[in-house]
């Protein structure tokens, strides 16, 4: 998880447009191969929830 957060290039936008970020291709292919953006967002949300709840790993 720390590797992913360190590799993120985060871009904040105004209003409710959200936040976009870039991941290196190596991380995308390792963890998100074959997923669309909604699926990736769901995995990231589950992983972050697990991380902030103090769990070792998310079951995604």
PQR file with spaces between the fields and no chain letter, atoms N, CA, C, O and H, PARSE charges and radii, in Angstrom:
ATOM       1  N    UNK     1       0.824   -1.182    0.000 -0.4000 1.5000
ATOM       2  CA   UNK     1       0.000    0.000    0.000 -0.0000 2.0000
ATOM       3  C    UNK     1       0.873    1.253    0.000  0.5500 1.7000
ATOM       4  O    UNK     1       0.602    2.202   -0.735 -0.5500 1.4000
ATOM       5  N    UNK     2       1.910    1.255    0.814 -0.4000 1.5000
ATOM       6  CA   UNK     2       2.800    2.409    0.873 -0.0000 2.0000
ATOM       7  C    UNK     2       3.469    2.649   -0.468  0.5500 1.7000
ATOM       8  O    UNK     2       3.665    3.798   -0.865 -0.5500 1.4000
ATOM       9  H    UNK     2       2.131    0.483    1.411  0.4000 1.0000
ATOM      10  N    UNK     3       3.824    1.573   -1.178 -0.4000 1.5000
ATOM      11  CA   UNK     3       4.429    1.696   -2.508 -0.0000 2.0000
ATOM      12  C    UNK     3       3.492    2.412   -3.466  0.5500 1.7000
ATOM      13  O    UNK     3       3.920    3.269   -4.239 -0.5500 1.4000
ATOM      14  H    UNK     3       3.665    0.640   -0.856  0.4000 1.0000
ATOM      15  N    UNK     4       2.234    2.066   -3.414 -0.4000 1.5000
ATOM      16  CA   UNK     4       1.244    2.691   -4.292 -0.0000 2.0000
ATOM      17  C    UNK     4       1.084    4.161   -3.939  0.5500 1.7000
ATOM      18  O    UNK     4       1.086    5.016   -4.825 -0.5500 1.4000
ATOM      19  H    UNK     4       1.887    1.370   -2.786  0.4000 1.0000
ATOM      20  N    UNK     5       0.945    4.466   -2.645 -0.4000 1.5000
ATOM      21  CA   UNK     5       0.762    5.849   -2.241 -0.0000 2.0000
ATOM      22  C    UNK     5       1.972    6.705   -2.584  0.5500 1.7000
ATOM      23  O    UNK     5       1.824    7.868   -2.960 -0.5500 1.4000
ATOM      24  H    UNK     5       0.943    3.771   -1.925  0.4000 1.0000
ATOM      25  N    UNK     6       3.165    6.140   -2.459 -0.4000 1.5000
ATOM      26  CA   UNK     6       4.375    6.871   -2.821 -0.0000 2.0000
ATOM      27  C    UNK     6       4.445    7.149   -4.316  0.5500 1.7000
ATOM      28  O    UNK     6       5.008    8.163   -4.729 -0.5500 1.4000
ATOM      29  H    UNK     6       3.285    5.195   -2.154  0.4000 1.0000
ATOM      30  N    UNK     7       3.877    6.259   -5.134 -0.4000 1.5000
ATOM      31  CA   UNK     7       3.967    6.382   -6.580 -0.0000 2.0000
ATOM      32  C    UNK     7       2.883    7.274   -7.176  0.5500 1.7000
ATOM      33  O    UNK     7       2.963    7.644   -8.347 -0.5500 1.4000
ATOM      34  H    UNK     7       3.419    5.436   -4.798  0.4000 1.0000
ATOM      35  N    UNK     8       1.886    7.616   -6.395 -0.4000 1.5000
ATOM      36  CA   UNK     8       0.764    8.405   -6.911 -0.0000 2.0000
ATOM      37  C    UNK     8       1.176    9.823   -7.272  0.5500 1.7000
ATOM      38  O    UNK     8       1.958   10.468   -6.575 -0.5500 1.4000
ATOM      39  H    UNK     8       1.821    7.315   -5.444  0.4000 1.0000
ATOM      40  N    UNK     9       0.630   10.276   -8.370 -0.4000 1.5000
ATOM      41  CA   UNK     9       0.724   11.676   -8.741 -0.0000 2.0000
ATOM      42  C    UNK     9      -0.706   12.204   -8.654  0.5500 1.7000
ATOM      43  O    UNK     9      -1.515   11.950   -9.547 -0.5500 1.4000
ATOM      44  H    UNK     9      -0.006    9.752   -8.936  0.4000 1.0000
ATOM      45  N    UNK    10      -1.019   12.928   -7.595 -0.4000 1.5000
ATOM      46  CA   UNK    10      -2.388   13.336   -7.324 -0.0000 2.0000
ATOM      47  C    UNK    10      -2.648   14.728   -7.870  0.5500 1.7000
ATOM      48  O    UNK    10      -1.827   15.633   -7.722 -0.5500 1.4000
ATOM      49  H    UNK    10      -0.362   13.134   -6.870  0.4000 1.0000
ATOM      50  N    UNK    11      -3.812   14.888   -8.509 -0.4000 1.5000
ATOM      51  CA   UNK    11      -4.235   16.176   -9.036 -0.0000 2.0000
ATOM      52  C    UNK    11      -5.621   16.476   -8.469  0.5500 1.7000
ATOM      53  O    UNK    11      -6.583   15.765   -8.762 -0.5500 1.4000
ATOM      54  H    UNK    11      -4.479   14.153   -8.629  0.4000 1.0000
ATOM      55  N    UNK    12      -5.721   17.518   -7.666 -0.4000 1.5000
ATOM      56  CA   UNK    12      -7.003   17.913   -7.099 -0.0000 2.0000
ATOM      57  C    UNK    12      -7.719   18.826   -8.077  0.5500 1.7000
ATOM      58  O    UNK    12      -7.092   19.644   -8.751 -0.5500 1.4000
ATOM      59  H    UNK    12      -4.940   18.095   -7.428  0.4000 1.0000
ATOM      60  N    UNK    13      -9.034   18.684   -8.152 -0.4000 1.5000
ATOM      61  CA   UNK    13      -9.829   19.545   -9.011 -0.0000 2.0000
ATOM      62  C    UNK    13     -10.834   20.305   -8.165  0.5500 1.7000
ATOM      63  O    UNK    13     -11.085   19.937   -7.018 -0.5500 1.4000
ATOM      64  H    UNK    13      -9.544   18.020   -7.604  0.4000 1.0000
ATOM      65  N    UNK    14     -11.402   21.347   -8.712 -0.4000 1.5000
ATOM      66  CA   UNK    14     -12.377   22.156   -7.986 -0.0000 2.0000
ATOM      67  C    UNK    14     -13.739   21.483   -7.964  0.5500 1.7000
ATOM      68  O    UNK    14     -14.074   20.698   -8.852 -0.5500 1.4000
ATOM      69  H    UNK    14     -11.198   21.646   -9.644  0.4000 1.0000
ATOM      70  N    UNK    15     -14.510   21.797   -6.948 -0.4000 1.5000
ATOM      71  CA   UNK    15     -15.880   21.316   -6.867 -0.0000 2.0000
ATOM      72  C    UNK    15     -15.990   19.824   -6.662  0.5500 1.7000
ATOM      73  O    UNK    15     -15.162   19.216   -5.984 -0.5500 1.4000
ATOM      74  H    UNK    15     -14.238   22.434   -6.227  0.4000 1.0000
ATOM      75  N    UNK    16     -17.003   19.242   -7.243 -0.4000 1.5000
ATOM      76  CA   UNK    16     -17.284   17.823   -7.076 -0.0000 2.0000
ATOM      77  C    UNK    16     -16.697   16.970   -8.189  0.5500 1.7000
ATOM      78  O    UNK    16     -17.062   15.804   -8.342 -0.5500 1.4000
ATOM      79  H    UNK    16     -17.676   19.736   -7.793  0.4000 1.0000
ATOM      80  N    UNK    17     -15.791   17.544   -8.963 -0.4000 1.5000
ATOM      81  CA   UNK    17     -15.224   16.805  -10.089 -0.0000 2.0000
ATOM      82  C    UNK    17     -14.363   15.639   -9.616  0.5500 1.7000
ATOM      83  O    UNK    17     -14.132   14.697  -10.375 -0.5500 1.4000
ATOM      84  H    UNK    17     -15.494   18.491   -8.839  0.4000 1.0000
ATOM      85  N    UNK    18     -13.889   15.688   -8.379 -0.4000 1.5000
ATOM      86  CA   UNK    18     -13.106   14.596   -7.836 -0.0000 2.0000
ATOM      87  C    UNK    18     -11.621   14.855   -7.895  0.5500 1.7000
ATOM      88  O    UNK    18     -11.162   15.983   -8.074 -0.5500 1.4000
ATOM      89  H    UNK    18     -14.077   16.453   -7.763  0.4000 1.0000
ATOM      90  N    UNK    19     -10.888   13.774   -7.739 -0.4000 1.5000
ATOM      91  CA   UNK    19      -9.435   13.805   -7.740 -0.0000 2.0000
ATOM      92  C    UNK    19      -8.964   12.763   -8.728  0.5500 1.7000
ATOM      93  O    UNK    19      -9.507   11.659   -8.779 -0.5500 1.4000
ATOM      94  H    UNK    19     -11.261   12.858   -7.593  0.4000 1.0000
ATOM      95  N    UNK    20      -7.974   13.099   -9.501 -0.4000 1.5000
ATOM      96  CA   UNK    20      -7.406   12.111  -10.416 -0.0000 2.0000
ATOM      97  C    UNK    20      -5.964   11.867  -10.015  0.5500 1.7000
ATOM      98  O    UNK    20      -5.295   12.748   -9.473 -0.5500 1.4000
ATOM      99  H    UNK    20      -7.533   13.996   -9.460  0.4000 1.0000
ATOM     100  N    UNK    21      -5.498   10.667  -10.286 -0.4000 1.5000
ATOM     101  CA   UNK    21      -4.110   10.355   -9.987 -0.0000 2.0000
ATOM     102  C    UNK    21      -3.599    9.345  -11.003  0.5500 1.7000
ATOM     103  O    UNK    21      -4.373    8.642  -11.654 -0.5500 1.4000
ATOM     104  H    UNK    21      -6.041    9.951  -10.726  0.4000 1.0000
ATOM     105  N    UNK    22      -2.299    9.291  -11.121 -0.4000 1.5000
ATOM     106  CA   UNK    22      -1.654    8.378  -12.060 -0.0000 2.0000
ATOM     107  C    UNK    22      -0.852    7.356  -11.283  0.5500 1.7000
ATOM     108  O    UNK    22      -0.215    7.668  -10.277 -0.5500 1.4000
ATOM     109  H    UNK    22      -1.670    9.862  -10.593  0.4000 1.0000
ATOM     110  N    UNK    23      -0.899    6.123  -11.775 -0.4000 1.5000
ATOM     111  CA   UNK    23      -0.089    5.043  -11.224 -0.0000 2.0000
ATOM     112  C    UNK    23       0.882    4.582  -12.290  0.5500 1.7000
ATOM     113  O    UNK    23       0.561    4.611  -13.478 -0.5500 1.4000
ATOM     114  H    UNK    23      -1.416    5.869  -12.593  0.4000 1.0000
ATOM     115  N    UNK    24       2.050    4.162  -11.888 -0.4000 1.5000
ATOM     116  CA   UNK    24       2.962    3.568  -12.869 -0.0000 2.0000
ATOM     117  C    UNK    24       2.315    2.322  -13.490  0.5500 1.7000
ATOM     118  O    UNK    24       1.540    1.622  -12.838 -0.5500 1.4000
ATOM     119  H    UNK    24       2.312    4.138  -10.923  0.4000 1.0000
ATOM     120  N    UNK    25       2.643    2.063  -14.743 -0.4000 1.5000
ATOM     121  CA   UNK    25       2.086    0.913  -15.451 -0.0000 2.0000
ATOM     122  C    UNK    25       2.352   -0.388  -14.718  0.5500 1.7000
ATOM     123  O    UNK    25       1.516   -1.292  -14.733 -0.5500 1.4000
ATOM     124  H    UNK    25       3.273    2.631  -15.272  0.4000 1.0000
ATOM     125  N    UNK    26       3.510   -0.493  -14.076 -0.4000 1.5000
ATOM     126  CA   UNK    26       3.851   -1.728  -13.374 -0.0000 2.0000
ATOM     127  C    UNK    26       2.862   -2.020  -12.246  0.5500 1.7000
ATOM     128  O    UNK    26       2.512   -3.178  -12.022 -0.5500 1.4000
ATOM     129  H    UNK    26       4.189    0.241  -14.064  0.4000 1.0000
ATOM     130  N    UNK    27       2.410   -0.994  -11.538 -0.4000 1.5000
ATOM     131  CA   UNK    27       1.437   -1.182  -10.463 -0.0000 2.0000
ATOM     132  C    UNK    27       0.063   -1.485  -11.040  0.5500 1.7000
ATOM     133  O    UNK    27      -0.649   -2.354  -10.537 -0.5500 1.4000
ATOM     134  H    UNK    27       2.694   -0.053  -11.720  0.4000 1.0000
ATOM     135  N    UNK    28      -0.306   -0.773  -12.090 -0.4000 1.5000
ATOM     136  CA   UNK    28      -1.608   -1.032  -12.724 -0.0000 2.0000
ATOM     137  C    UNK    28      -1.706   -2.458  -13.229  0.5500 1.7000
ATOM     138  O    UNK    28      -2.708   -3.134  -12.995 -0.5500 1.4000
ATOM     139  H    UNK    28       0.273   -0.068  -12.499  0.4000 1.0000
ATOM     140  N    UNK    29      -0.686   -2.916  -13.910 -0.4000 1.5000
ATOM     141  CA   UNK    29      -0.747   -4.273  -14.449 -0.0000 2.0000
ATOM     142  C    UNK    29      -0.683   -5.325  -13.348  0.5500 1.7000
ATOM     143  O    UNK    29      -1.259   -6.404  -13.488 -0.5500 1.4000
ATOM     144  H    UNK    29       0.128   -2.368  -14.100  0.4000 1.0000
ATOM     145  N    UNK    30       0.012   -5.022  -12.258 -0.4000 1.5000
ATOM     146  CA   UNK    30       0.136   -5.970  -11.152 -0.0000 2.0000
ATOM     147  C    UNK    30      -1.175   -6.109  -10.379  0.5500 1.7000
ATOM     148  O    UNK    30      -1.564   -7.223  -10.027 -0.5500 1.4000
ATOM     149  H    UNK    30       0.480   -4.145  -12.145  0.4000 1.0000
ATOM     150  N    UNK    31      -1.858   -5.001  -10.112 -0.4000 1.5000
ATOM     151  CA   UNK    31      -3.024   -5.019   -9.233 -0.0000 2.0000
ATOM     152  C    UNK    31      -4.362   -4.803   -9.934  0.5500 1.7000
ATOM     153  O    UNK    31      -5.398   -5.188   -9.391 -0.5500 1.4000
ATOM     154  H    UNK    31      -1.542   -4.096  -10.397  0.4000 1.0000
ATOM     155  N    UNK    32      -4.374   -4.200  -11.117 -0.4000 1.5000
ATOM     156  CA   UNK    32      -5.628   -3.808  -11.747 -0.0000 2.0000
ATOM     157  C    UNK    32      -5.799   -4.345  -13.170  0.5500 1.7000
ATOM     158  O    UNK    32      -6.627   -3.830  -13.921 -0.5500 1.4000
ATOM     159  H    UNK    32      -3.533   -3.887  -11.558  0.4000 1.0000
ATOM     160  N    UNK    33      -5.047   -5.348  -13.545 -0.4000 1.5000
ATOM     161  CA   UNK    33      -5.092   -5.883  -14.907 -0.0000 2.0000
ATOM     162  C    UNK    33      -6.516   -6.291  -15.293  0.5500 1.7000
ATOM     163  O    UNK    33      -7.148   -7.083  -14.594 -0.5500 1.4000
ATOM     164  H    UNK    33      -4.374   -5.766  -12.935  0.4000 1.0000
ATOM     165  N    UNK    34      -7.007   -5.764  -16.379 -0.4000 1.5000
ATOM     166  CA   UNK    34      -8.320   -6.123  -16.901 -0.0000 2.0000
ATOM     167  C    UNK    34      -9.488   -5.414  -16.239  0.5500 1.7000
ATOM     168  O    UNK    34     -10.637   -5.707  -16.571 -0.5500 1.4000
ATOM     169  H    UNK    34      -6.494   -5.121  -16.948  0.4000 1.0000
ATOM     170  N    UNK    35      -9.242   -4.491  -15.316 -0.4000 1.5000
ATOM     171  CA   UNK    35     -10.322   -3.781  -14.628 -0.0000 2.0000
ATOM     172  C    UNK    35     -10.603   -2.454  -15.300  0.5500 1.7000
ATOM     173  O    UNK    35      -9.709   -1.817  -15.857 -0.5500 1.4000
ATOM     174  H    UNK    35      -8.309   -4.253  -15.046  0.4000 1.0000
ATOM     175  N    UNK    36     -11.869   -2.047  -15.238 -0.4000 1.5000
ATOM     176  CA   UNK    36     -12.194   -0.699  -15.704 -0.0000 2.0000
ATOM     177  C    UNK    36     -12.045    0.270  -14.530  0.5500 1.7000
ATOM     178  O    UNK    36     -11.746   -0.152  -13.412 -0.5500 1.4000
ATOM     179  H    UNK    36     -12.595   -2.564  -14.786  0.4000 1.0000
ATOM     180  N    UNK    37     -12.251    1.555  -14.777 -0.4000 1.5000
ATOM     181  CA   UNK    37     -11.990    2.566  -13.747 -0.0000 2.0000
ATOM     182  C    UNK    37     -12.901    2.407  -12.532  0.5500 1.7000
ATOM     183  O    UNK    37     -12.472    2.674  -11.409 -0.5500 1.4000
ATOM     184  H    UNK    37     -12.494    1.897  -15.685  0.4000 1.0000
ATOM     185  N    UNK    38     -14.131    1.984  -12.729 -0.4000 1.5000
ATOM     186  CA   UNK    38     -15.035    1.789  -11.587 -0.0000 2.0000
ATOM     187  C    UNK    38     -14.564    0.638  -10.712  0.5500 1.7000
ATOM     188  O    UNK    38     -14.625    0.723   -9.485 -0.5500 1.4000
ATOM     189  H    UNK    38     -14.479    1.767  -13.641  0.4000 1.0000
ATOM     190  N    UNK    39     -14.100   -0.424  -11.327 -0.4000 1.5000
ATOM     191  CA   UNK    39     -13.587   -1.566  -10.566 -0.0000 2.0000
ATOM     192  C    UNK    39     -12.325   -1.170   -9.801  0.5500 1.7000
ATOM     193  O    UNK    39     -12.148   -1.547   -8.643 -0.5500 1.4000
ATOM     194  H    UNK    39     -14.051   -0.493  -12.323  0.4000 1.0000
ATOM     195  N    UNK    40     -11.450   -0.404  -10.462 -0.4000 1.5000
ATOM     196  CA   UNK    40     -10.233    0.055   -9.794 -0.0000 2.0000
ATOM     197  C    UNK    40     -10.575    0.930   -8.596  0.5500 1.7000
ATOM     198  O    UNK    40      -9.976    0.785   -7.531 -0.5500 1.4000
ATOM     199  H    UNK    40     -11.594   -0.097  -11.402  0.4000 1.0000
ATOM     200  N    UNK    41     -11.530    1.832   -8.761 -0.4000 1.5000
ATOM     201  CA   UNK    41     -11.933    2.709   -7.664 -0.0000 2.0000
ATOM     202  C    UNK    41     -12.477    1.898   -6.491  0.5500 1.7000
ATOM     203  O    UNK    41     -12.211    2.227   -5.335 -0.5500 1.4000
ATOM     204  H    UNK    41     -12.016    1.949   -9.627  0.4000 1.0000
ATOM     205  N    UNK    42     -13.229    0.849   -6.777 -0.4000 1.5000
ATOM     206  CA   UNK    42     -13.769   -0.002   -5.716 -0.0000 2.0000
ATOM     207  C    UNK    42     -12.654   -0.704   -4.953  0.5500 1.7000
ATOM     208  O    UNK    42     -12.701   -0.797   -3.726 -0.5500 1.4000
ATOM     209  H    UNK    42     -13.445    0.582   -7.717  0.4000 1.0000
ATOM     210  N    UNK    43     -11.646   -1.200   -5.676 -0.4000 1.5000
ATOM     211  CA   UNK    43     -10.514   -1.862   -5.023 -0.0000 2.0000
ATOM     212  C    UNK    43      -9.751   -0.870   -4.155  0.5500 1.7000
ATOM     213  O    UNK    43      -9.395   -1.185   -3.020 -0.5500 1.4000
ATOM     214  H    UNK    43     -11.608   -1.124   -6.672  0.4000 1.0000
ATOM     215  N    UNK    44      -9.501    0.311   -4.674 -0.4000 1.5000
ATOM     216  CA   UNK    44      -8.779    1.336   -3.912 -0.0000 2.0000
ATOM     217  C    UNK    44      -9.574    1.711   -2.661  0.5500 1.7000
ATOM     218  O    UNK    44      -9.001    1.847   -1.580 -0.5500 1.4000
ATOM     219  H    UNK    44      -9.790    0.567   -5.596  0.4000 1.0000
ATOM     220  N    UNK    45     -10.882    1.876   -2.802 -0.4000 1.5000
ATOM     221  CA   UNK    45     -11.708    2.225   -1.647 -0.0000 2.0000
ATOM     222  C    UNK    45     -11.658    1.136   -0.576  0.5500 1.7000
ATOM     223  O    UNK    45     -11.527    1.438    0.610 -0.5500 1.4000
ATOM     224  H    UNK    45     -11.347    1.765   -3.680  0.4000 1.0000
ATOM     225  N    UNK    46     -11.762   -0.126   -0.990 -0.4000 1.5000
ATOM     226  CA   UNK    46     -11.699   -1.230   -0.030 -0.0000 2.0000
ATOM     227  C    UNK    46     -10.328   -1.307    0.643  0.5500 1.7000
ATOM     228  O    UNK    46     -10.235   -1.539    1.849 -0.5500 1.4000
ATOM     229  H    UNK    46     -11.868   -0.370   -1.953  0.4000 1.0000
ATOM     230  N    UNK    47      -9.284   -1.114   -0.127 -0.4000 1.5000
ATOM     231  CA   UNK    47      -7.934   -1.172    0.428 -0.0000 2.0000
ATOM     232  C    UNK    47      -7.701   -0.035    1.424  0.5500 1.7000
ATOM     233  O    UNK    47      -7.110   -0.244    2.484 -0.5500 1.4000
ATOM     234  H    UNK    47      -9.360   -0.925   -1.106  0.4000 1.0000
ATOM     235  N    UNK    48      -8.162    1.156    1.083 -0.4000 1.5000
ATOM     236  CA   UNK    48      -8.000    2.293    1.989 -0.0000 2.0000
ATOM     237  C    UNK    48      -8.826    2.111    3.259  0.5500 1.7000
ATOM     238  O    UNK    48      -8.362    2.439    4.351 -0.5500 1.4000
ATOM     239  H    UNK    48      -8.642    1.326    0.222  0.4000 1.0000
ATOM     240  N    UNK    49     -10.034    1.595    3.129 -0.4000 1.5000
ATOM     241  CA   UNK    49     -10.871    1.345    4.307 -0.0000 2.0000
ATOM     242  C    UNK    49     -10.170    0.349    5.233  0.5500 1.7000
ATOM     243  O    UNK    49     -10.129    0.543    6.448 -0.5500 1.4000
ATOM     244  H    UNK    49     -10.411    1.328    2.242  0.4000 1.0000
ATOM     245  N    UNK    50      -9.625   -0.708    4.656 -0.4000 1.5000
ATOM     246  CA   UNK    50      -8.911   -1.705    5.457 -0.0000 2.0000
ATOM     247  C    UNK    50      -7.672   -1.091    6.098  0.5500 1.7000
ATOM     248  O    UNK    50      -7.384   -1.349    7.267 -0.5500 1.4000
ATOM     249  H    UNK    50      -9.658   -0.867    3.669  0.4000 1.0000
ATOM     250  N    UNK    51      -6.946   -0.288    5.346 -0.4000 1.5000
ATOM     251  CA   UNK    51      -5.732    0.354    5.851 -0.0000 2.0000
ATOM     252  C    UNK    51      -6.059    1.249    7.049  0.5500 1.7000
ATOM     253  O    UNK    51      -5.393    1.186    8.083 -0.5500 1.4000
ATOM     254  H    UNK    51      -7.180   -0.078    4.396  0.4000 1.0000
ATOM     255  N    UNK    52      -7.077    2.070    6.899 -0.4000 1.5000
ATOM     256  CA   UNK    52      -7.413    3.008    7.967 -0.0000 2.0000
ATOM     257  C    UNK    52      -8.122    2.332    9.134  0.5500 1.7000
ATOM     258  O    UNK    52      -8.174    2.895   10.228 -0.5500 1.4000
ATOM     259  H    UNK    52      -7.618    2.121    6.059  0.4000 1.0000
ATOM     260  N    UNK    53      -8.661    1.152    8.927 -0.4000 1.5000
ATOM     261  CA   UNK    53      -9.241    0.378   10.022 -0.0000 2.0000
ATOM     262  C    UNK    53      -8.167   -0.413   10.766  0.5500 1.7000
ATOM     263  O    UNK    53      -8.459   -1.079   11.759 -0.5500 1.4000
ATOM     264  H    UNK    53      -8.618    0.694    8.039  0.4000 1.0000
ATOM     265  N    UNK    54      -6.927   -0.341   10.286 -0.4000 1.5000
ATOM     266  CA   UNK    54      -5.824   -1.019   10.948 -0.0000 2.0000
ATOM     267  C    UNK    54      -5.652   -2.472   10.566  0.5500 1.7000
ATOM     268  O    UNK    54      -4.940   -3.212   11.246 -0.5500 1.4000
ATOM     269  H    UNK    54      -6.690    0.200    9.479  0.4000 1.0000
ATOM     270  N    UNK    55      -6.291   -2.891    9.493 -0.4000 1.5000
ATOM     271  CA   UNK    55      -6.168   -4.264    9.048 -0.0000 2.0000
ATOM     272  C    UNK    55      -4.870   -4.419    8.260  0.5500 1.7000
ATOM     273  O    UNK    55      -4.361   -3.450    7.696 -0.5500 1.4000
ATOM     274  H    UNK    55      -6.870   -2.290    8.941  0.4000 1.0000
ATOM     275  N    UNK    56      -4.347   -5.614    8.224 -0.4000 1.5000
ATOM     276  CA   UNK    56      -3.125   -5.898    7.482 -0.0000 2.0000
ATOM     277  C    UNK    56      -3.353   -5.836    5.980  0.5500 1.7000
ATOM     278  O    UNK    56      -2.535   -5.263    5.260 -0.5500 1.4000
ATOM     279  H    UNK    56      -4.760   -6.401    8.683  0.4000 1.0000
ATOM     280  N    UNK    57      -4.442   -6.410    5.492 -0.4000 1.5000
ATOM     281  CA   UNK    57      -4.697   -6.458    4.056 -0.0000 2.0000
ATOM     282  C    UNK    57      -6.204   -6.457    3.809  0.5500 1.7000
ATOM     283  O    UNK    57      -6.978   -6.977    4.612 -0.5500 1.4000
ATOM     284  H    UNK    57      -5.106   -6.875    6.076  0.4000 1.0000
ATOM     285  N    UNK    58      -6.597   -5.877    2.706 -0.4000 1.5000
ATOM     286  CA   UNK    58      -8.006   -5.885    2.315 -0.0000 2.0000
ATOM     287  C    UNK    58      -8.320   -7.141    1.526  0.5500 1.7000
ATOM     288  O    UNK    58      -7.491   -7.622    0.753 -0.5500 1.4000
ATOM     289  H    UNK    58      -5.968   -5.455    2.054  0.4000 1.0000
ATOM     290  N    UNK    59      -9.492   -7.660    1.719 -0.4000 1.5000
ATOM     291  CA   UNK    59      -9.966   -8.782    0.912 -0.0000 2.0000
ATOM     292  C    UNK    59     -10.778   -8.169   -0.205  0.5500 1.7000
ATOM     293  O    UNK    59     -11.908   -7.725   -0.001 -0.5500 1.4000
ATOM     294  H    UNK    59     -10.165   -7.269    2.347  0.4000 1.0000
ATOM     295  N    UNK    60     -10.193   -8.148   -1.386 -0.4000 1.5000
ATOM     296  CA   UNK    60     -10.857   -7.509   -2.528 -0.0000 2.0000
ATOM     297  C    UNK    60     -11.060   -8.486   -3.654  0.5500 1.7000
ATOM     298  O    UNK    60     -11.605   -8.123   -4.696 -0.5500 1.4000
ATOM     299  H    UNK    60      -9.275   -8.508   -1.552  0.4000 1.0000
